[in-house]
């Protein structure tokens, strides 16, 4: 997918130093103005030294400030809709219902658009190959991410019986420890820093399973145990902790994976889909 530097900054945010975060915050709030600023101008605006701006560029894997501005400019010229995500969507205590609803809608749309721009075709292909080859696919998540894991399992179960998920965190640890090199652990965590989830990933990795991690940030305690990393977009404000935008962004990736799995294995999956559909067809008053 086309690289978008606004999205890339957000995904790398938790690995920045305190000074680098000041630079990132300013760029996210004023991306177009930054294109016309020197490194000293930006450093002064952020109240940091020139070296902090240079270190920020290094963290973003570019050689220097000019290359960063070039990449940011190219991203803007592409007309990528995620640039609209720099507009203020933060819910405040002063918002009326109409304004609040508009911000929630905009945030959810941006979450999907940003997740789409973050899809790495190589990583996604590796993930699909791993799911194809797996003897067993086990979905893991804690808290809100557990609900996402259960939804993913329920979706895949309609076409593939080799999937599993358990709602209890302790049971998830047990399941992770009993995985084998023939299995895949698909782990959901927005922050990548939930202790129980990191423990689950550690046990799954130790057991030899292939680990696929769906998370917000490129580097975290969780990603060090990831064989395959899929990034989701969504930013939670002060009044939006636990917002559905994070879940929506993860479920968008689940939909992509489900659709690709079904497409790849249509001849095998279609009979299973027919069976599961028939199993519940009499449960509706229709």
VEXDREN-2710 file (C-alpha; in Angstrom, 1 decimal):
% VEXDREN-2710
k/r/px/py/pz
1/UNK/0.0/0.0/0.0
2/UNK/1.1/3.6/-0.6
3/UNK/3.2/4.9/2.3
4/UNK/1.6/7.8/4.2
5/UNK/3.8/9.6/6.6
6/UNK/1.0/11.1/8.7
7/UNK/-0.1/7.5/9.4
8/UNK/3.5/6.3/9.8
9/UNK/4.2/8.9/12.5
10/UNK/1.1/7.8/14.5
11/UNK/2.1/4.2/14.3
12/UNK/5.7/4.9/15.5
13/UNK/4.5/7.4/18.2
14/UNK/5.1/5.2/21.3
15/UNK/8.8/4.7/20.4
16/UNK/9.6/8.4/20.3
17/UNK/11.5/10.2/23.1
18/UNK/9.8/13.0/25.0
19/UNK/11.4/15.6/22.7
20/UNK/10.6/13.6/19.6
21/UNK/7.0/13.4/20.6
22/UNK/6.9/17.3/20.7
23/UNK/8.1/17.2/17.1
24/UNK/5.6/14.6/16.1
25/UNK/2.7/16.5/17.8
26/UNK/3.6/19.6/15.9
27/UNK/3.9/17.9/12.5
28/UNK/0.6/16.0/13.1
29/UNK/-1.2/19.3/13.9
30/UNK/0.5/21.4/11.1
31/UNK/1.7/19.0/8.3
32/UNK/1.4/21.6/5.5
33/UNK/3.2/24.3/7.4
34/UNK/6.1/22.0/8.1
35/UNK/6.9/21.7/4.4
36/UNK/7.9/25.4/4.4
37/UNK/9.9/25.3/7.7
38/UNK/13.7/24.8/8.1
39/UNK/14.9/22.4/10.7
40/UNK/15.7/25.3/13.0
41/UNK/12.2/26.8/12.5
42/UNK/10.6/23.5/13.4
43/UNK/12.9/23.0/16.4
44/UNK/12.0/26.5/17.7
45/UNK/8.3/25.9/17.2
46/UNK/8.5/22.6/19.2
47/UNK/10.8/24.2/21.9
48/UNK/13.5/21.5/21.2
49/UNK/16.9/21.5/19.8
50/UNK/17.8/20.8/16.1
51/UNK/19.3/17.5/17.1
52/UNK/15.9/16.3/18.4
53/UNK/14.4/17.0/15.0
54/UNK/17.2/15.1/13.4
55/UNK/16.8/12.2/15.8
56/UNK/13.0/12.2/15.0
57/UNK/13.9/11.8/11.3
58/UNK/16.3/8.9/12.1
59/UNK/13.5/7.2/14.1
60/UNK/11.3/7.6/11.0
61/UNK/14.0/5.8/8.9
62/UNK/14.9/8.7/6.7
63/UNK/18.4/10.1/6.2
64/UNK/17.6/13.6/7.3
65/UNK/15.1/16.5/7.5
66/UNK/15.0/17.3/3.8
67/UNK/14.2/13.7/2.9
68/UNK/11.5/13.6/5.6
69/UNK/9.9/16.8/4.1
70/UNK/10.1/15.2/0.6
71/UNK/8.4/12.1/1.8
72/UNK/5.7/14.1/3.7
73/UNK/5.1/16.2/0.6
74/UNK/4.7/13.2/-1.7
75/UNK/2.3/11.7/0.8
76/UNK/0.2/14.9/0.7
77/UNK/0.3/15.2/-3.1
78/UNK/-1.1/11.6/-3.3
79/UNK/-4.4/13.0/-2.0
80/UNK/-4.4/10.3/0.6
81/UNK/-7.7/10.8/2.6
82/UNK/-5.9/10.0/5.9
83/UNK/-4.4/13.5/5.8
84/UNK/-7.9/14.7/6.8
85/UNK/-7.2/12.9/10.0
86/UNK/-5.1/15.9/11.1
87/UNK/-8.3/17.8/11.6
88/UNK/-9.5/18.0/15.2
89/UNK/-11.9/15.2/16.0
90/UNK/-11.3/15.2/19.8
91/UNK/-14.6/15.0/21.7
92/UNK/-14.9/17.8/24.3
93/UNK/-17.2/18.5/27.1
94/UNK/-18.6/21.5/25.1
95/UNK/-19.8/19.4/22.1
96/UNK/-23.5/19.1/21.4
97/UNK/-24.9/15.8/20.1
98/UNK/-24.7/16.8/16.5
99/UNK/-21.0/17.8/16.7
100/UNK/-20.2/14.7/18.8
101/UNK/-21.9/12.4/16.3
102/UNK/-20.0/14.0/13.5
103/UNK/-16.6/13.6/15.3
104/UNK/-17.4/9.9/16.1
105/UNK/-18.3/9.2/12.5
106/UNK/-15.2/10.9/11.2
107/UNK/-13.0/9.0/13.7
108/UNK/-14.5/5.7/12.6
109/UNK/-14.1/6.4/8.9
110/UNK/-10.5/7.6/9.5
111/UNK/-9.7/4.4/11.4
112/UNK/-10.6/2.2/8.5
113/UNK/-8.9/4.5/5.9
114/UNK/-5.8/4.6/8.0
115/UNK/-5.8/0.8/8.6
116/UNK/-6.1/0.4/4.8
117/UNK/-3.1/2.6/4.2
118/UNK/-1.0/0.6/6.8
119/UNK/-1.6/-2.8/5.1
120/UNK/1.7/-4.3/4.2
121/UNK/1.0/-6.7/1.3
122/UNK/4.0/-8.8/2.1
123/UNK/3.0/-9.2/5.8
124/UNK/-0.6/-9.9/4.8
125/UNK/0.4/-12.5/2.3
126/UNK/2.6/-14.2/4.9
127/UNK/-0.3/-14.1/7.4
128/UNK/-2.6/-15.8/4.9
129/UNK/0.0/-18.4/4.1
130/UNK/0.4/-19.1/7.8
131/UNK/-3.4/-19.5/8.3
132/UNK/-3.5/-21.8/5.3
133/UNK/-0.8/-24.1/6.5
134/UNK/-1.9/-24.1/10.2
135/UNK/-3.3/-27.2/11.7
136/UNK/-5.0/-25.0/14.3
137/UNK/-5.8/-21.3/14.4
138/UNK/-6.3/-19.8/17.9
139/UNK/-7.4/-16.2/18.4
140/UNK/-6.2/-14.4/21.5
141/UNK/-7.1/-11.1/23.2
142/UNK/-7.8/-9.5/26.6
143/UNK/-10.4/-7.0/27.6
144/UNK/-11.9/-5.2/24.6
145/UNK/-9.5/-7.1/22.3
146/UNK/-10.9/-10.4/23.6
147/UNK/-14.3/-9.3/22.1
148/UNK/-12.5/-8.7/18.8
149/UNK/-10.9/-12.1/19.0
150/UNK/-14.2/-13.8/19.7
151/UNK/-15.8/-12.0/16.7
152/UNK/-12.9/-13.1/14.5
153/UNK/-13.3/-16.7/15.6
154/UNK/-17.0/-16.7/15.1
155/UNK/-16.6/-15.3/11.6
156/UNK/-13.9/-17.9/10.5
157/UNK/-15.8/-20.7/12.1
158/UNK/-18.5/-20.4/9.4
159/UNK/-16.0/-21.5/6.8
160/UNK/-13.1/-23.2/8.7
161/UNK/-13.5/-25.6/11.7
162/UNK/-9.9/-25.5/12.8
163/UNK/-10.3/-22.2/14.7
164/UNK/-10.6/-21.7/18.5
165/UNK/-10.9/-18.9/21.1
166/UNK/-11.4/-18.8/24.9
167/UNK/-12.7/-15.8/26.8
168/UNK/-10.8/-16.4/30.0
169/UNK/-7.3/-14.9/30.2
170/UNK/-5.9/-17.8/32.3
171/UNK/-7.3/-20.4/29.8
172/UNK/-5.7/-18.4/27.0
173/UNK/-2.4/-18.8/28.7
174/UNK/-3.0/-22.6/28.9
175/UNK/-4.0/-22.8/25.3
176/UNK/-1.0/-20.8/24.2
177/UNK/1.3/-23.1/26.1
178/UNK/-0.1/-26.2/24.3
179/UNK/0.3/-24.8/20.8
180/UNK/2.8/-26.5/18.4
181/UNK/4.9/-25.5/15.4
182/UNK/1.9/-26.5/13.2
183/UNK/-0.4/-23.9/14.9
184/UNK/-1.0/-20.1/14.5
185/UNK/-1.7/-17.7/17.3
186/UNK/-3.5/-14.6/16.1
187/UNK/-3.2/-12.0/18.8
188/UNK/-5.2/-8.8/19.1
189/UNK/-4.0/-5.8/21.2
190/UNK/-4.5/-2.1/20.5
191/UNK/-1.7/-0.9/22.7
192/UNK/0.6/-3.9/22.6
193/UNK/1.4/-3.3/26.2
194/UNK/-1.3/-5.4/28.1
195/UNK/0.6/-7.7/30.4
196/UNK/-1.7/-10.7/30.0
197/UNK/-1.5/-10.4/26.2
198/UNK/2.3/-10.2/26.2
199/UNK/2.4/-13.3/28.4
200/UNK/0.2/-15.1/26.0
201/UNK/2.4/-14.2/23.1
202/UNK/5.5/-15.3/25.0
203/UNK/4.0/-18.7/25.7
204/UNK/2.8/-19.1/22.1
205/UNK/6.3/-18.2/20.8
206/UNK/8.0/-20.5/23.2
207/UNK/5.7/-23.3/22.1
208/UNK/6.9/-22.8/18.5
209/UNK/3.6/-21.5/17.1
210/UNK/3.6/-18.8/14.3
211/UNK/2.4/-15.6/15.9
212/UNK/0.4/-13.0/14.0
213/UNK/-0.1/-9.7/16.0
214/UNK/-2.7/-7.1/15.1
215/UNK/-1.9/-3.9/17.0
216/UNK/-1.6/-0.1/16.7
217/UNK/2.1/0.5/17.1
218/UNK/5.1/-0.8/15.3
219/UNK/7.2/-1.4/18.4
220/UNK/5.9/-2.5/21.8
221/UNK/6.3/-5.2/24.4
222/UNK/4.0/-7.4/22.3
223/UNK/5.6/-6.9/18.9
224/UNK/8.9/-8.4/20.0
225/UNK/7.1/-11.8/19.9
226/UNK/5.4/-11.2/16.5
227/UNK/6.4/-13.3/13.5
228/UNK/4.0/-11.3/11.4
229/UNK/2.8/-7.8/12.2
230/UNK/-0.4/-6.2/11.0
231/UNK/-1.1/-2.6/12.0
232/UNK/-4.4/-1.1/12.6
233/UNK/-5.3/2.6/12.7
234/UNK/-7.3/4.5/15.3
235/UNK/-6.5/7.2/17.9
236/UNK/-8.3/7.4/21.2
237/UNK/-8.9/10.8/22.8
238/UNK/-9.4/11.5/26.5
239/UNK/-13.1/10.9/26.3
240/UNK/-12.8/8.0/23.9
241/UNK/-10.9/5.3/25.9
242/UNK/-12.3/2.0/24.7
243/UNK/-13.9/3.6/21.6
244/UNK/-15.2/1.4/18.9
245/UNK/-12.8/2.9/16.3
246/UNK/-10.0/0.7/17.5
247/UNK/-12.2/-2.3/17.3
248/UNK/-13.5/-1.3/13.9
249/UNK/-10.0/-1.0/12.6
250/UNK/-9.1/-4.4/13.8
251/UNK/-12.3/-6.0/12.4
252/UNK/-11.5/-4.4/9.1
253/UNK/-8.3/-6.4/9.0
254/UNK/-10.3/-9.5/10.1
255/UNK/-12.7/-8.9/7.1
256/UNK/-9.8/-8.7/4.7
257/UNK/-8.2/-11.9/6.0
258/UNK/-11.6/-13.7/6.1
259/UNK/-12.4/-12.7/2.5
260/UNK/-9.0/-13.7/1.2
261/UNK/-9.1/-17.0/3.0
262/UNK/-12.5/-17.7/1.6
263/UNK/-11.3/-16.7/-1.9
264/UNK/-8.2/-18.9/-1.7
265/UNK/-10.1/-22.0/-0.4
266/UNK/-13.5/-21.5/-1.9
267/UNK/-14.0/-25.1/-2.9
268/UNK/-13.2/-26.3/0.6
269/UNK/-14.9/-23.5/2.5
270/UNK/-18.2/-23.2/0.5
271/UNK/-19.5/-26.7/1.8
272/UNK/-18.6/-25.7/5.3
273/UNK/-20.4/-22.3/4.9
274/UNK/-23.4/-24.2/3.6
275/UNK/-23.4/-26.5/6.6
276/UNK/-23.1/-23.7/9.2
277/UNK/-25.8/-21.7/7.4
278/UNK/-28.2/-24.6/7.4
279/UNK/-27.4/-25.3/11.1
280/UNK/-29.0/-22.0/12.1
281/UNK/-31.4/-21.2/9.3
282/UNK/-34.4/-22.2/11.4
283/UNK/-33.5/-19.9/14.3
284/UNK/-35.0/-16.8/12.7
285/UNK/-38.7/-16.0/12.3
286/UNK/-38.4/-15.5/8.6
END
